[in-house]
Amino acid sequence: MKITVHAVGRMKAGPERELADRYFERFAKSGPAVGLEYAGLVEIAEGRAQTANERRREEGQKLQT
């Protein structure tokens, strides 16, 4: 099974990014042993709508494409 991580927003350089990269690398190495393949990370831009509900709807539509 292929696993792709979809995230809203872009992660900037720093400790959080380093930790995420480390875990993605570990998953890519250990996943195949249990039938999982790391297919990558997809980051989409945050919504720019005025209200939180509109932003969620906009971001949700981007995630579905």
Backbone as numpy.savetxt, mean C-alpha at the origin, in Angstrom:
# Nx Ny Nz CAx CAy CAz Cx Cy Cz
-0.73 -17.48 -4.07 -1.57 -16.32 -4.07 -0.67 -15.08 -4.07
-1.01 -14.14 -4.93 -0.25 -12.89 -4.98 -0.88 -11.87 -4.04
-0.04 -11.18 -3.30 -0.47 -10.16 -2.36 0.09 -8.81 -2.81
-0.80 -7.84 -3.00 -0.40 -6.48 -3.33 -0.91 -5.57 -2.23
-0.09 -4.68 -1.75 -0.47 -3.71 -0.73 -0.86 -2.42 -1.45
-2.09 -1.96 -1.21 -2.58 -0.70 -1.77 -2.67 0.30 -0.63
-2.07 1.46 -0.79 -2.03 2.45 0.28 -2.42 3.83 -0.25
-3.13 4.57 0.59 -3.50 5.95 0.25 -2.44 6.86 0.83
-1.85 7.69 -0.01 -0.79 8.60 0.41 0.57 8.01 0.09
1.54 8.85 0.08 2.90 8.43 -0.23 3.72 8.45 1.06
4.46 7.38 1.30 5.30 7.32 2.48 6.62 8.04 2.19
6.96 8.96 3.05 8.20 9.71 2.89 9.36 8.92 3.47
10.55 9.32 3.07 11.76 8.69 3.60 11.81 8.91 5.11
12.29 7.91 5.81 12.41 8.01 7.26 12.25 6.65 7.89
12.14 6.63 9.22 12.10 5.35 9.92 10.89 4.48 9.55
9.73 5.10 9.34 8.55 4.31 8.98 8.74 3.65 7.62
9.29 4.38 6.68 9.53 3.84 5.34 10.54 2.69 5.40
11.59 2.89 6.18 12.61 1.85 6.33 12.01 0.58 6.94
11.16 0.74 7.94 10.52 -0.40 8.58 9.59 -1.12 7.60
8.77 -0.35 6.87 7.86 -0.96 5.89 8.65 -1.71 4.82
9.70 -1.10 4.31 10.53 -1.76 3.29 11.13 -3.06 3.83
11.54 -3.01 5.08 12.12 -4.21 5.71 11.10 -5.34 5.77
9.87 -5.02 6.19 8.83 -6.04 6.28 8.41 -6.55 4.91
8.34 -5.66 3.92 7.99 -6.11 2.56 9.07 -7.05 2.02
10.32 -6.74 2.31 11.43 -7.59 1.88 11.36 -8.95 2.57
11.08 -8.95 3.86 10.96 -10.21 4.59 9.80 -11.04 4.05
8.69 -10.37 3.76 7.53 -11.08 3.21 7.86 -11.69 1.86
8.56 -10.94 1.01 8.93 -11.43 -0.32 9.80 -12.67 -0.22
10.65 -12.74 0.81 11.54 -13.90 0.99 10.84 -15.09 1.63
9.99 -14.84 2.62 9.39 -15.95 3.37 8.01 -16.37 2.85
7.35 -15.51 2.11 6.00 -15.81 1.62 5.89 -17.04 0.75
6.78 -17.25 -0.20 6.66 -18.41 -1.08 6.61 -19.76 -0.35
7.22 -19.85 0.80 7.20 -21.10 1.56 5.79 -21.49 2.01
4.90 -20.49 2.12 3.53 -20.76 2.52 2.54 -20.44 1.39
3.06 -20.32 0.17 2.20 -20.10 -1.00 1.79 -18.66 -1.25
2.52 -17.71 -0.71 2.21 -16.29 -0.91 3.34 -15.61 -1.67
2.95 -14.76 -2.61 3.94 -14.00 -3.39 3.68 -12.52 -3.22
4.70 -11.77 -2.86 4.57 -10.32 -2.72 4.62 -9.70 -4.11
3.51 -9.09 -4.52 3.41 -8.52 -5.86 3.73 -7.03 -5.89
3.96 -6.42 -4.74 4.38 -5.02 -4.73 3.49 -4.10 -3.94
3.85 -2.84 -3.99 3.16 -1.78 -3.27 2.61 -0.78 -4.28
1.34 -0.42 -4.12 0.71 0.59 -4.97 0.27 1.74 -4.07
0.85 2.91 -4.29 0.48 4.09 -3.52 -0.34 5.02 -4.41
-1.46 5.49 -3.88 -2.27 6.45 -4.62 -2.24 7.78 -3.87
-2.46 8.85 -4.60 -2.45 10.18 -3.98 -3.66 10.35 -3.07
-3.48 11.12 -2.01 -4.59 11.41 -1.10 -5.62 12.26 -1.83
-6.89 12.10 -1.45 -7.97 12.89 -2.04 -7.85 14.35 -1.67
-8.39 15.20 -2.51 -8.32 16.65 -2.27 -9.71 17.27 -2.06
-10.72 16.44 -1.87 -12.08 16.94 -1.70 -12.22 17.72 -0.39
-13.30 18.49 -0.28 -13.52 19.36 0.87 -13.87 18.60 2.15
-14.70 17.56 2.04 -15.13 16.84 3.23 -14.48 15.46 3.31
-14.47 14.92 4.52 -13.87 13.60 4.72 -14.61 12.54 3.92
-15.93 12.61 3.88 -16.72 11.62 3.13 -16.39 11.67 1.64
-16.27 12.87 1.11 -15.92 13.01 -0.31 -14.51 12.49 -0.59
-13.58 12.76 0.33 -12.21 12.25 0.17 -12.19 10.73 0.20
-12.92 10.13 1.13 -12.98 8.66 1.20 -13.56 8.07 -0.07
-14.61 8.68 -0.59 -15.23 8.20 -1.82 -14.25 8.30 -2.99
-13.56 9.43 -3.09 -12.58 9.65 -4.15 -11.43 8.64 -4.06
-10.90 8.46 -2.85 -9.80 7.52 -2.66 -10.24 6.09 -2.91
-11.46 5.76 -2.49 -11.99 4.41 -2.73 -12.12 4.10 -4.20
-12.55 5.10 -4.99 -12.66 4.91 -6.43 -11.28 4.67 -7.05
-10.28 5.41 -6.58 -8.92 5.22 -7.10 -8.39 3.83 -6.77
-8.72 3.34 -5.56 -8.25 2.02 -5.14 -8.90 0.90 -5.97
-10.10 1.13 -6.46 -10.80 0.11 -7.24 -10.30 -0.01 -8.66
-9.58 0.99 -9.16 -9.11 0.93 -10.55 -7.76 0.26 -10.65
